[in-house]
């Protein structure tokens, strides 16, 4: 069986860890694992499996009651497949994880794959009927490949690998840009890239390339390459790593959110402040994506076998350091949602000081990783990791009804009553982070015994 492993570090680095940390690691690892099992996984599964129409239910109230029409998006469904596959490997005694992964795979295969035109639909209703105009995205198809590769790694089901290959071939033949490289995000039902109309609303993202689809294509190809070491997959994985690292990441160390097909950044910096705010979805600093991408770049480099890859390490560290310097709440901990470099101002301005759940999850993962890599760094990644965990435990984890609020209740107390699940909020971000954090803390514990 094939399984993606959290990439490890040279043993020599561990000799630099302080004695003070040694006593806290096993206690903290136990605490986080208890939370993962009882307040996250046990709340979602097997309850979220739709045993009537297939796939997974998407929407749940704050106290985990199914609610709404339960439409199903390819991103959410694929993330549930991925999470169940990974949980089945981590907790093989819990049979419902393997059952859930197989259950989700059937829905991807039978309902979300377009048997006529190829590719995965973006959105279907509860029964699996296509909703909307049947357009497709590179982002959605990337997550389908991601989930299928993980399921094959857990199950060895050859059908899963064949569907993952079919998804990759369809995406690569239709969405890959042979001139400027990377992938077009928006596709029609047949897979033709959608060109941005000249008269479209300026706030629309149609026709742009973007960092979010790019980083998750990187993640999907990283997962796929480990179970199918195909030469074209490797080439595309290398291509996406270099595009993100060398073109999408800015000199200051944050990601450009949207770009023209030739990778020219979409920017409203020369506009008025009101115009900048009205276009903030297209142009701002997203600290959560930055710390997430730092991890994804290093993971991809590791899977590719790039030894002594100092450039990727330098850029990834710059991204985390920029997020900590410009978007970190020094008083309470946590990464703010958005900021902007306004012309004429001496420094960045935080424009949205809320703290969404997924950014904090990604922050936990990356902070502990960078502590492993740079344990003596003055940024004090471990201290900030502990502070972020304390913030998460207090302001994001619902210890009454389970799982995480969608944002920190210190700034958004109304989120106590907000839905725990929707098509954009599932379990993937915090499962991936907590799984990685627990493994790293356990490794730190073992290595510090010697």
PEMO-V427828 format. One record per residue. N is the residue number from 1. SS is DSSP state (helix for helix, strand for strand, loop for the rest). NEAR is the number of other C-alpha atoms within 8 Angstrom. D_FIRST is the distance of its C-alpha to the first C-alpha in whole Angstrom. Layout:
n=N ss=SS near=NEAR d_first=D_FIRST
n=N ss=SS near=NEAR d_first=D_FIRST
This chain:
n=1 ss=loop near=6 d_first=0
n=2 ss=loop near=9 d_first=4
n=3 ss=loop near=9 d_first=7
n=4 ss=loop near=8 d_first=10
n=5 ss=loop near=4 d_first=12
n=6 ss=loop near=6 d_first=16
n=7 ss=loop near=6 d_first=18
n=8 ss=loop near=4 d_first=20
n=9 ss=loop near=7 d_first=23
n=10 ss=loop near=6 d_first=25
n=11 ss=helix near=7 d_first=26
n=12 ss=helix near=6 d_first=30
n=13 ss=helix near=11 d_first=30
n=14 ss=helix near=11 d_first=30
n=15 ss=loop near=7 d_first=33
n=16 ss=loop near=8 d_first=35
n=17 ss=loop near=8 d_first=34
n=18 ss=loop near=6 d_first=37
n=19 ss=helix near=6 d_first=37
n=20 ss=helix near=6 d_first=38
n=21 ss=helix near=8 d_first=35
n=22 ss=helix near=10 d_first=33
n=23 ss=helix near=8 d_first=35
n=24 ss=helix near=8 d_first=34
n=25 ss=helix near=12 d_first=30
n=26 ss=helix near=10 d_first=29
n=27 ss=helix near=8 d_first=31
n=28 ss=helix near=9 d_first=30
n=29 ss=helix near=12 d_first=26
n=30 ss=helix near=8 d_first=27
n=31 ss=helix near=8 d_first=29
n=32 ss=helix near=10 d_first=27
n=33 ss=helix near=10 d_first=24
n=34 ss=helix near=9 d_first=27
n=35 ss=helix near=9 d_first=28
n=36 ss=helix near=11 d_first=24
n=37 ss=helix near=9 d_first=24
n=38 ss=helix near=9 d_first=27
n=39 ss=helix near=13 d_first=29
n=40 ss=helix near=14 d_first=26
n=41 ss=helix near=9 d_first=23
n=42 ss=helix near=9 d_first=25
n=43 ss=helix near=11 d_first=28
n=44 ss=helix near=9 d_first=26
n=45 ss=loop near=11 d_first=23
n=46 ss=loop near=9 d_first=23
n=47 ss=loop near=6 d_first=27
n=48 ss=loop near=9 d_first=26
n=49 ss=strand near=12 d_first=25
n=50 ss=loop near=9 d_first=27
n=51 ss=loop near=6 d_first=27
n=52 ss=loop near=4 d_first=30
n=53 ss=loop near=8 d_first=30
n=54 ss=loop near=12 d_first=26
n=55 ss=loop near=14 d_first=24
n=56 ss=strand near=11 d_first=25
n=57 ss=loop near=12 d_first=29
n=58 ss=loop near=13 d_first=30
n=59 ss=loop near=13 d_first=33
n=60 ss=strand near=13 d_first=34
n=61 ss=loop near=13 d_first=37
n=62 ss=loop near=11 d_first=37
n=63 ss=loop near=8 d_first=37
n=64 ss=loop near=9 d_first=34
n=65 ss=loop near=7 d_first=36
n=66 ss=strand near=8 d_first=35
n=67 ss=loop near=8 d_first=37
n=68 ss=loop near=5 d_first=38
n=69 ss=loop near=6 d_first=37
n=70 ss=loop near=10 d_first=33
n=71 ss=loop near=11 d_first=33
n=72 ss=strand near=15 d_first=29
n=73 ss=strand near=10 d_first=29
n=74 ss=helix near=16 d_first=25
n=75 ss=helix near=13 d_first=25
n=76 ss=helix near=13 d_first=25
n=77 ss=helix near=13 d_first=23
n=78 ss=helix near=15 d_first=20
n=79 ss=helix near=13 d_first=20
n=80 ss=helix near=15 d_first=20
n=81 ss=helix near=17 d_first=17
n=82 ss=helix near=15 d_first=15
n=83 ss=helix near=13 d_first=17
n=84 ss=helix near=12 d_first=16
n=85 ss=helix near=17 d_first=12
n=86 ss=helix near=11 d_first=12
n=87 ss=helix near=10 d_first=14
n=88 ss=helix near=14 d_first=12
n=89 ss=helix near=8 d_first=10
n=90 ss=helix near=6 d_first=13
n=91 ss=loop near=7 d_first=15
n=92 ss=loop near=9 d_first=13
n=93 ss=loop near=4 d_first=17
n=94 ss=loop near=7 d_first=18
n=95 ss=helix near=8 d_first=17
n=96 ss=helix near=9 d_first=19
n=97 ss=helix near=14 d_first=16
n=98 ss=helix near=11 d_first=13
n=99 ss=helix near=8 d_first=17
n=100 ss=helix near=14 d_first=18
n=101 ss=helix near=15 d_first=15
n=102 ss=helix near=10 d_first=15
n=103 ss=helix near=11 d_first=19
n=104 ss=helix near=15 d_first=19
n=105 ss=helix near=13 d_first=17
n=106 ss=helix near=11 d_first=20
n=107 ss=helix near=11 d_first=23
n=108 ss=helix near=14 d_first=22
n=109 ss=helix near=9 d_first=21
n=110 ss=helix near=7 d_first=25
n=111 ss=helix near=10 d_first=27
n=112 ss=helix near=14 d_first=26
n=113 ss=strand near=11 d_first=25
n=114 ss=loop near=10 d_first=29
n=115 ss=loop near=5 d_first=29
n=116 ss=loop near=4 d_first=32
n=117 ss=loop near=8 d_first=32
n=118 ss=loop near=11 d_first=28
n=119 ss=loop near=12 d_first=27
n=120 ss=strand near=13 d_first=26
n=121 ss=loop near=14 d_first=29
n=122 ss=loop near=13 d_first=30
n=123 ss=strand near=13 d_first=31
n=124 ss=strand near=14 d_first=32
n=125 ss=loop near=12 d_first=34
n=126 ss=loop near=11 d_first=32
n=127 ss=loop near=7 d_first=32
n=128 ss=loop near=10 d_first=31
n=129 ss=loop near=8 d_first=34
n=130 ss=strand near=9 d_first=34
n=131 ss=loop near=8 d_first=36
n=132 ss=loop near=6 d_first=38
n=133 ss=loop near=4 d_first=39
n=134 ss=loop near=11 d_first=35
n=135 ss=loop near=11 d_first=35
n=136 ss=strand near=15 d_first=32
n=137 ss=strand near=10 d_first=30
n=138 ss=helix near=15 d_first=28
n=139 ss=helix near=13 d_first=27
n=140 ss=helix near=13 d_first=26
n=141 ss=helix near=14 d_first=24
n=142 ss=helix near=12 d_first=22
n=143 ss=helix near=15 d_first=21
n=144 ss=helix near=15 d_first=20
n=145 ss=helix near=15 d_first=18
n=146 ss=helix near=15 d_first=17
n=147 ss=helix near=13 d_first=16
n=148 ss=helix near=16 d_first=14
n=149 ss=helix near=14 d_first=12
n=150 ss=helix near=16 d_first=11
n=151 ss=helix near=18 d_first=11
n=152 ss=helix near=14 d_first=8
n=153 ss=helix near=13 d_first=6
n=154 ss=helix near=13 d_first=6
n=155 ss=helix near=9 d_first=7
n=156 ss=loop near=10 d_first=6
n=157 ss=loop near=8 d_first=10
n=158 ss=helix near=7 d_first=12
n=159 ss=helix near=6 d_first=15
n=160 ss=helix near=13 d_first=13
n=161 ss=helix near=11 d_first=13
n=162 ss=helix near=8 d_first=16
n=163 ss=helix near=10 d_first=18
n=164 ss=helix near=13 d_first=16
n=165 ss=helix near=9 d_first=18
n=166 ss=helix near=8 d_first=21
n=167 ss=helix near=14 d_first=21
n=168 ss=helix near=9 d_first=21
n=169 ss=helix near=8 d_first=24
n=170 ss=helix near=11 d_first=26
n=171 ss=helix near=13 d_first=26
n=172 ss=helix near=8 d_first=27
n=173 ss=helix near=7 d_first=29
n=174 ss=helix near=9 d_first=31
n=175 ss=helix near=14 d_first=31
n=176 ss=strand near=11 d_first=30
n=177 ss=loop near=9 d_first=34
n=178 ss=loop near=5 d_first=35
n=179 ss=loop near=4 d_first=38
n=180 ss=loop near=8 d_first=37
n=181 ss=loop near=8 d_first=33
n=182 ss=loop near=10 d_first=31
n=183 ss=strand near=10 d_first=31
n=184 ss=loop near=14 d_first=33
n=185 ss=loop near=14 d_first=33
n=186 ss=strand near=12 d_first=35
n=187 ss=strand near=15 d_first=34
n=188 ss=loop near=11 d_first=36
n=189 ss=loop near=9 d_first=35
n=190 ss=loop near=7 d_first=35
n=191 ss=loop near=14 d_first=33
n=192 ss=loop near=9 d_first=36
n=193 ss=strand near=12 d_first=36
n=194 ss=loop near=9 d_first=39
n=195 ss=loop near=6 d_first=42
n=196 ss=loop near=8 d_first=44
n=197 ss=loop near=6 d_first=47
n=198 ss=loop near=4 d_first=50
n=199 ss=loop near=4 d_first=51
n=200 ss=loop near=7 d_first=48
n=201 ss=loop near=5 d_first=49
n=202 ss=loop near=5 d_first=48
n=203 ss=loop near=8 d_first=46
n=204 ss=loop near=6 d_first=43
n=205 ss=loop near=7 d_first=40
n=206 ss=loop near=8 d_first=40
n=207 ss=loop near=14 d_first=40
n=208 ss=loop near=12 d_first=39
n=209 ss=strand near=13 d_first=36
n=210 ss=strand near=11 d_first=34
n=211 ss=helix near=12 d_first=32
n=212 ss=helix near=9 d_first=30
n=213 ss=helix near=12 d_first=29
n=214 ss=helix near=13 d_first=28
n=215 ss=helix near=12 d_first=26
n=216 ss=helix near=11 d_first=24
n=217 ss=helix near=13 d_first=23
n=218 ss=helix near=14 d_first=23
n=219 ss=helix near=11 d_first=20
n=220 ss=helix near=12 d_first=19
n=221 ss=helix near=14 d_first=18
n=222 ss=helix near=12 d_first=17
n=223 ss=helix near=12 d_first=14
n=224 ss=helix near=15 d_first=14
n=225 ss=helix near=11 d_first=14
n=226 ss=helix near=11 d_first=11
n=227 ss=helix near=11 d_first=9
n=228 ss=loop near=6 d_first=12
n=229 ss=loop near=9 d_first=15
n=230 ss=loop near=7 d_first=18
n=231 ss=helix near=6 d_first=21
n=232 ss=helix near=6 d_first=23
n=233 ss=helix near=11 d_first=20
n=234 ss=helix near=12 d_first=21
n=235 ss=helix near=8 d_first=24
n=236 ss=helix near=9 d_first=24
n=237 ss=helix near=12 d_first=22
n=238 ss=helix near=9 d_first=25
n=239 ss=helix near=10 d_first=28
n=240 ss=helix near=13 d_first=27
n=241 ss=helix near=12 d_first=27
n=242 ss=helix near=9 d_first=30
n=243 ss=helix near=10 d_first=32
n=244 ss=helix near=12 d_first=31
n=245 ss=helix near=11 d_first=32
n=246 ss=helix near=7 d_first=35
n=247 ss=helix near=9 d_first=36
n=248 ss=helix near=12 d_first=35
n=249 ss=strand near=11 d_first=36
n=250 ss=loop near=9 d_first=39
n=251 ss=loop near=5 d_first=41
n=252 ss=loop near=6 d_first=42
n=253 ss=loop near=10 d_first=38
n=254 ss=loop near=14 d_first=37
n=255 ss=strand near=12 d_first=36
n=256 ss=loop near=15 d_first=38
n=257 ss=loop near=14 d_first=37
n=258 ss=strand near=13 d_first=38
n=259 ss=strand near=13 d_first=39
n=260 ss=loop near=11 d_first=41
n=261 ss=loop near=10 d_first=39
n=262 ss=loop near=6 d_first=40
n=263 ss=loop near=10 d_first=39
n=264 ss=loop near=7 d_first=42
n=265 ss=strand near=9 d_first=42
n=266 ss=loop near=11 d_first=43
n=267 ss=loop near=7 d_first=46
n=268 ss=loop near=9 d_first=49
n=269 ss=loop near=9 d_first=50
n=270 ss=loop near=6 d_first=53
n=271 ss=loop near=7 d_first=54
n=272 ss=loop near=7 d_first=56
n=273 ss=helix near=6 d_first=54
n=274 ss=helix near=6 d_first=54
n=275 ss=helix near=9 d_first=52
n=276 ss=helix near=12 d_first=50
n=277 ss=helix near=7 d_first=49
n=278 ss=helix near=8 d_first=49
n=279 ss=loop near=11 d_first=46
n=280 ss=loop near=8 d_first=44
n=281 ss=loop near=7 d_first=41
n=282 ss=loop near=11 d_first=41
n=283 ss=loop near=13 d_first=42
n=284 ss=loop near=11 d_first=42
n=285 ss=strand near=11 d_first=40
n=286 ss=loop near=11 d_first=37
n=287 ss=helix near=14 d_first=36
n=288 ss=helix near=14 d_first=33
n=289 ss=helix near=10 d_first=31
n=290 ss=helix near=13 d_first=32
n=291 ss=helix near=15 d_first=30
n=292 ss=helix near=12 d_first=27
n=293 ss=helix near=10 d_first=28
n=294 ss=helix near=14 d_first=28
n=295 ss=helix near=12 d_first=25
n=296 ss=helix near=11 d_first=23
n=297 ss=helix near=13 d_first=25
n=298 ss=helix near=11 d_first=24
n=299 ss=helix near=10 d_first=20
n=300 ss=helix near=13 d_first=20
n=301 ss=helix near=12 d_first=22
n=302 ss=helix near=10 d_first=20
n=303 ss=helix near=9 d_first=17
n=304 ss=helix near=8 d_first=20
n=305 ss=loop near=6 d_first=20
n=306 ss=loop near=8 d_first=24
n=307 ss=loop near=5 d_first=26
n=308 ss=loop near=4 d_first=29
n=309 ss=loop near=8 d_first=29
n=310 ss=helix near=6 d_first=32
n=311 ss=helix near=6 d_first=33
n=312 ss=helix near=11 d_first=30
n=313 ss=helix near=9 d_first=30
n=314 ss=helix near=8 d_first=34
n=315 ss=helix near=11 d_first=33
n=316 ss=helix near=13 d_first=31
n=317 ss=helix near=10 d_first=33
n=318 ss=helix near=10 d_first=36
n=319 ss=helix near=13 d_first=34
n=320 ss=helix near=13 d_first=34
n=321 ss=helix near=9 d_first=37
n=322 ss=helix near=12 d_first=39
n=323 ss=helix near=14 d_first=37
n=324 ss=helix near=9 d_first=39
n=325 ss=helix near=7 d_first=42
n=326 ss=helix near=7 d_first=43
n=327 ss=helix near=14 d_first=41
n=328 ss=strand near=11 d_first=40
n=329 ss=loop near=9 d_first=42
n=330 ss=loop near=6 d_first=44
n=331 ss=loop near=4 d_first=45
n=332 ss=loop near=7 d_first=43
n=333 ss=loop near=11 d_first=40
n=334 ss=loop near=12 d_first=37
n=335 ss=strand near=15 d_first=37
n=336 ss=loop near=16 d_first=40
n=337 ss=loop near=14 d_first=39
n=338 ss=strand near=13 d_first=41
n=339 ss=strand near=14 d_first=44
n=340 ss=strand near=10 d_first=46
n=341 ss=loop near=9 d_first=48
n=342 ss=loop near=8 d_first=51
n=343 ss=loop near=6 d_first=53
n=344 ss=loop near=4 d_first=56
n=345 ss=loop near=7 d_first=54
n=346 ss=loop near=4 d_first=54
n=347 ss=loop near=5 d_first=50
n=348 ss=loop near=10 d_first=48
n=349 ss=strand near=8 d_first=48
n=350 ss=strand near=10 d_first=46
n=351 ss=strand near=7 d_first=47
n=352 ss=strand near=8 d_first=44
n=353 ss=loop near=8 d_first=44
n=354 ss=loop near=10 d_first=42
n=355 ss=loop near=13 d_first=38
n=356 ss=strand near=11 d_first=35
n=357 ss=helix near=12 d_first=32
n=358 ss=helix near=10 d_first=30
n=359 ss=helix near=15 d_first=31
n=360 ss=helix near=14 d_first=32
n=361 ss=helix near=12 d_first=28
n=362 ss=helix near=14 d_first=27
n=363 ss=helix near=14 d_first=30
n=364 ss=helix near=14 d_first=29
n=365 ss=helix near=13 d_first=25
n=366 ss=helix near=13 d_first=27
n=367 ss=helix near=13 d_first=30
n=368 ss=helix near=13 d_first=28
n=369 ss=helix near=10 d_first=26
n=370 ss=helix near=11 d_first=29
n=371 ss=helix near=13 d_first=31
n=372 ss=helix near=10 d_first=28
n=373 ss=helix near=8 d_first=29
n=374 ss=loop near=7 d_first=33
n=375 ss=loop near=13 d_first=34
n=376 ss=loop near=7 d_first=37
n=377 ss=loop near=8 d_first=38
n=378 ss=loop near=4 d_first=41
n=379 ss=loop near=5 d_first=39
n=380 ss=loop near=10 d_first=38
n=381 ss=helix near=12 d_first=34
n=382 ss=helix near=10 d_first=34
n=383 ss=helix near=7 d_first=37
n=384 ss=helix near=10 d_first=36
n=385 ss=helix near=12 d_first=33
n=386 ss=helix near=8 d_first=34
n=387 ss=helix near=11 d_first=37
n=388 ss=helix near=13 d_first=35
n=389 ss=helix near=9 d_first=33
n=390 ss=helix near=8 d_first=36
n=391 ss=helix near=12 d_first=37
n=392 ss=helix near=11 d_first=34
n=393 ss=helix near=8 d_first=35
n=394 ss=helix near=7 d_first=38
n=395 ss=helix near=9 d_first=38
n=396 ss=loop near=14 d_first=35
n=397 ss=strand near=11 d_first=34
n=398 ss=loop near=10 d_first=35
n=399 ss=loop near=7 d_first=36
n=400 ss=loop near=4 d_first=37
n=401 ss=loop near=9 d_first=35
n=402 ss=loop near=11 d_first=32
n=403 ss=loop near=11 d_first=30
n=404 ss=strand near=10 d_first=32
n=405 ss=loop near=14 d_first=35
n=406 ss=loop near=12 d_first=35
n=407 ss=strand near=11 d_first=37
n=408 ss=loop near=16 d_first=39
n=409 ss=loop near=12 d_first=41
n=410 ss=loop near=6 d_first=44
n=411 ss=loop near=7 d_first=44
n=412 ss=loop near=9 d_first=44
n=413 ss=helix near=8 d_first=44
n=414 ss=helix near=7 d_first=45
n=415 ss=helix near=12 d_first=41
n=416 ss=helix near=9 d_first=41
n=417 ss=helix near=7 d_first=42
n=418 ss=loop near=10 d_first=40
n=419 ss=loop near=10 d_first=37
n=420 ss=loop near=16 d_first=33
n=421 ss=strand near=11 d_first=31
n=422 ss=strand near=10 d_first=32
n=423 ss=loop near=12 d_first=31
n=424 ss=loop near=7 d_first=30
n=425 ss=strand near=9 d_first=30
n=426 ss=loop near=13 d_first=26
n=427 ss=loop near=11 d_first=24
n=428 ss=helix near=10 d_first=22
n=429 ss=helix near=10 d_first=24
n=430 ss=helix near=10 d_first=25
n=431 ss=helix near=11 d_first=21
n=432 ss=helix near=9 d_first=20
n=433 ss=helix near=12 d_first=23
n=434 ss=helix near=14 d_first=23
n=435 ss=helix near=8 d_first=19
n=436 ss=helix near=10 d_first=20
n=437 ss=helix near=12 d_first=23
n=438 ss=helix near=11 d_first=22
n=439 ss=helix near=9 d_first=19
n=440 ss=helix near=10 d_first=22
n=441 ss=helix near=12 d_first=25
n=442 ss=helix near=11 d_first=23
n=443 ss=helix near=8 d_first=22
n=444 ss=helix near=11 d_first=26
n=445 ss=helix near=11 d_first=27
n=446 ss=helix near=8 d_first=25
n=447 ss=helix near=9 d_first=27
n=448 ss=loop near=9 d_first=30
n=449 ss=loop near=5 d_first=30
n=450 ss=loop near=4 d_first=31
